[in-house]
Amino acid sequence: MNMPLIIAHTGCEGTPDNTLESAIVGWRAGAEVLEVDVRATKDGVCVLYHDDHPSISELTYAELQARNPFMLPAGQELERLETVLLAFKGQPVLFNLDIKTDAAAFPTIELLNTLKMWEQIYFTGETKTITNLPYRDRVMWNTPEALKEMNGAVYEAAVRDLCSMAKQKGFAGINVDYSSCREALVQCAHEHGLLVWVYTLPESGMFPAYAEMKLDAVSTLDVGATAALRERMRAAL
């Protein structure tokens, strides 16, 4: 059985969210995919920050550094996406760039074109702009929240529709909340040639159940424990 890749959710292993440290620790703990949250400053610098904060789009990167509206502790800077990507350029690791606002799409694309790192990149989140560009084949489309409330034939019909749409649009795959993911979805997606990623497992002990569904990757904060469990499962095959 092929085991799912592990996606290191930003802030994994107790590290600060959206930092180079978090990415490095996640990779060393056994993740093959690193997740970061991407926003863009007033002057188009791609930065890593999860929550909506008006200062990011209203100020330049230099102004954000000087004013520190996020109350970052001494010695900690608002991380640039470029810094994190360059640290892993050419390494056997992928990135899940969770685009938090549509305004961050073009600055992110421009950066990736400059760095020439497309083979290591996938997009989730606010991908509306990207889905209408030649980079749509790097999109892992976020399934609707309503999917988790569906059951039976209604769920299966919704899954068929969304998989058909994702295939027609040329997306790489679908990004599914763990509570919405069922075997029927994974099977349908794979029949359409789509990858299936699941986010974010609250406990590493849930990994075997999702691995049995034969999905492609799972997101977790507890990378080390999940990676160790995966190795034990491989050894038992």
C-alpha positions in Angstrom: 0.0 0.0 0.0 1.3 3.4 -0.9 1.4 5.7 2.1 0.2 9.3 2.0 2.7 12.1 2.0 2.8 14.1 5.2 2.1 17.8 5.0 3.6 19.8 7.8 1.0 22.3 8.9 2.6 25.7 9.7 3.4 25.9 13.4 4.1 22.1 13.5 6.0 20.5 16.4 5.3 23.6 18.6 7.2 26.0 16.4 6.0 29.6 15.6 3.5 29.8 12.8 4.7 30.9 9.3 8.4 30.9 10.0 11.5 29.4 8.4 12.0 27.5 11.7 8.6 25.8 11.3 9.4 24.7 7.8 12.8 23.3 8.7 11.5 21.5 11.7 8.6 20.0 9.7 10.9 18.8 7.0 13.4 17.3 9.5 10.5 15.6 11.3 9.5 13.7 8.2 7.2 15.9 6.1 7.4 15.8 2.3 5.1 18.9 1.9 5.4 22.2 3.8 2.4 24.5 4.3 2.7 28.3 4.7 0.0 31.1 4.6 0.7 33.7 2.0 -0.3 37.4 1.9 1.1 40.4 0.0 2.2 43.8 1.3 1.3 47.1 -0.3 4.5 46.9 -2.3 3.9 43.4 -3.5 6.2 41.5 -1.1 4.9 38.0 -0.3 4.8 37.5 3.5 3.7 34.6 5.7 0.8 35.4 8.0 -2.5 33.6 8.7 -4.9 36.1 10.1 -6.5 39.0 8.3 -4.7 42.2 9.3 -5.3 45.5 7.4 -1.7 46.6 7.9 -0.4 44.0 5.5 -2.1 45.4 2.5 -1.9 49.0 3.7 1.8 49.2 4.4 5.0 48.3 2.6 7.3 45.5 3.9 9.8 48.1 5.2 7.0 49.9 7.0 5.7 46.7 8.6 9.1 45.9 9.8 9.6 49.3 11.3 6.1 49.6 13.0 5.7 45.9 14.0 1.8 46.1 14.2 1.7 42.3 14.9 3.7 42.8 18.1 6.2 40.2 17.1 8.8 39.4 19.8 12.2 40.9 19.6 14.4 39.2 17.0 11.4 37.8 15.1 10.5 39.3 11.7 7.5 39.0 9.5 8.8 36.1 7.3 9.1 36.6 3.6 7.9 33.7 1.3 11.1 34.1 -0.7 13.3 33.4 2.3 11.5 30.1 3.0 11.4 29.0 -0.6 15.0 29.7 -1.2 16.0 27.6 1.8 14.4 24.6 0.1 15.0 25.3 -3.6 16.0 22.1 -5.3 15.4 19.9 -2.3 13.1 16.9 -2.4 10.2 18.8 -0.8 7.0 20.3 -2.0 5.1 23.4 -0.8 1.5 24.0 -0.1 1.1 27.8 -0.6 -2.2 28.6 1.2 -3.1 31.9 -0.5 -5.1 33.9 2.1 -6.3 36.7 -0.2 -6.8 36.9 -4.0 -4.5 40.0 -4.0 -1.6 37.8 -3.1 -1.9 35.7 -6.2 0.0 37.8 -8.8 2.9 38.7 -6.4 3.3 35.0 -5.6 3.3 34.0 -9.2 5.8 36.7 -10.0 8.1 35.4 -7.3 7.8 31.8 -8.4 8.6 32.8 -12.0 11.7 34.6 -10.7 12.8 31.7 -8.5 11.9 29.1 -11.1 10.4 26.7 -8.5 7.1 25.7 -10.1 7.9 21.9 -9.8 7.9 22.3 -6.0 4.7 24.3 -5.7 1.0 23.7 -5.1 -1.7 26.2 -4.3 -4.7 26.0 -1.9 -6.9 28.7 -0.4 -8.0 31.7 -2.3 -7.2 30.4 -5.8 -9.8 32.2 -7.9 -7.3 34.3 -9.8 -4.9 31.3 -10.3 -7.6 29.0 -11.6 -8.0 31.4 -14.6 -4.3 31.4 -15.4 -1.9 28.8 -16.9 -0.9 27.8 -13.4 -4.2 26.2 -12.6 -2.5 22.8 -12.9 -0.8 23.6 -9.6 -4.1 24.2 -7.8 -5.4 21.8 -5.1 -9.0 23.1 -5.0 -10.6 23.5 -1.6 -13.9 21.6 -1.4 -16.9 23.3 0.0 -17.5 23.3 3.8 -21.0 22.0 3.2 -19.6 18.7 2.0 -19.1 17.5 5.6 -22.9 17.8 6.3 -23.8 15.5 3.3 -24.4 11.8 3.4 -25.3 8.9 1.1 -26.4 9.6 -2.4 -26.3 13.4 -1.9 -22.7 13.2 -0.8 -21.7 11.0 -3.7 -23.5 13.2 -6.3 -21.7 16.3 -4.9 -18.4 14.4 -5.1 -19.0 13.5 -8.7 -19.8 17.1 -9.6 -16.8 18.6 -7.9 -14.4 16.0 -9.3 -15.8 16.5 -12.8 -15.4 20.3 -12.4 -11.8 20.0 -11.0 -10.8 17.7 -13.9 -12.4 20.0 -16.5 -10.7 23.0 -15.1 -7.3 21.3 -15.2 -6.6 21.4 -11.4 -4.0 19.1 -9.8 -6.5 17.8 -7.3 -8.7 18.6 -4.3 -8.0 19.7 -0.8 -10.5 18.3 1.6 -11.3 18.9 5.3 -10.6 15.6 7.1 -14.2 15.4 8.3 -15.5 15.7 4.7 -13.2 13.0 3.3 -14.6 9.5 2.7 -13.5 6.6 0.6 -16.0 7.4 -2.2 -14.5 10.8 -2.6 -10.9 9.5 -2.9 -12.0 6.8 -5.4 -13.9 9.3 -7.5 -11.0 11.8 -7.5 -8.5 9.2 -8.5 -10.8 8.0 -11.3 -10.6 11.6 -12.6 -6.8 11.6 -12.3 -6.9 14.0 -9.3 -4.8 14.1 -6.2 -6.5 14.1 -2.8 -5.0 16.1 0.1 -6.7 16.1 3.6 -6.3 18.8 6.2 -5.7 18.9 9.2 -5.7 15.7 11.3 -6.2 16.7 15.0 -4.4 13.5 16.2 -1.6 11.4 14.7 -3.5 8.2 15.6 -6.1 9.0 12.9 -3.5 8.6 10.2 -4.0 4.8 9.6 -7.7 5.3 8.8 -7.0 7.9 6.2 -4.1 6.0 4.8 -6.5 3.1 4.2 -8.5 5.4 2.0 -5.4 5.6 -0.3 -5.4 9.4 -0.4 -2.3 11.2 -1.4 -1.3 13.5 1.5 -2.5 14.4 5.0 -1.8 17.6 6.9 -0.8 17.5 10.6 0.8 19.6 13.3 2.3 16.5 14.9 4.6 15.6 12.1 7.1 13.5 14.0 4.6 11.2 15.6 2.7 10.8 12.3 5.9 10.0 10.4 6.9 7.4 13.0 3.5 5.8 12.8 3.8 5.7 9.0 7.1 4.0 9.2 5.7 1.3 11.6 2.9 0.7 9.1 5.3 0.3 6.2 7.4 -2.1 8.2 4.3 -4.2 8.9 3.4 -4.6 5.3 
